[in-house]
């Protein structure tokens, strides 16, 4: 199994300074649109999910009977 994942995070979304929520969401949407276009132009998947690395690892271990304890 192979995990291939790209995450988009907004570094300034957690700040002691007051943020304009609509401005942050608008910028994240703009970046997401660009990133999706960039990935698809290279033939890479652009599916949006909330599938985490932890969920992937849990499923990968469950699929490998030699890694589970009996």
N, C-alpha and C positions, 0 to 999 in steps of 0.2 A: 504494500500500500504506500502511496506517495501523497504527502500533503503539499499542496501548492496553494499558497494563500497570500493575498495582498490586503493589508489593513490600512484604512484611512482614519487618522486621528487628528483632531484639532488641538494642538498644544496649548493654545491660549484659552481653551474653554474652561479650564480650571485655574482661576486666577483670583487673587485678593481684590483686583480691580474690577469695577463694575463693567459688565459686558452687555452689549446690545444683542440680545438673543436672536432677533430676526436677522441681524447682520451676520452673526456667526453661522446660522443655518443657511443663509443665502450663499455665503462663501464656501461652506462645505458642499453644498449642492453644485456650485460651479466647479469645484475641484473634482467631485465625484463624476460629473459629466465628462470632464477632460480625461480623467483616469480611465473611465470605461471606454472612451473612444481610443485612447492610446493602447489599451490592452487588446481591444477587438481588432485594431488595425494590424496587430501582430499575430492574429489568429488565436489569441488566448481567451479562455472563458471569462465572461464578465457577469456571472451570476452573483446577485447580492443575497447573502444569507447571514444569519447570526451563528453559524456553525463555528465553534471554537476549536482551538488546538487541543484543549482538554477533552472535548467530545470525540475528536478524531482519535486521540491516543487511547481513550477508553474503548472505542470500537475496534481499533487495531489490535489491542491486547486481547479482547474478547474473541476476535477472529483467529487468533493464533493459540491453539490449544496447548502448544508447548510452552507458552508464557504464563498460563494461568496455573494457580496452585490447586492441587487436588486435596 
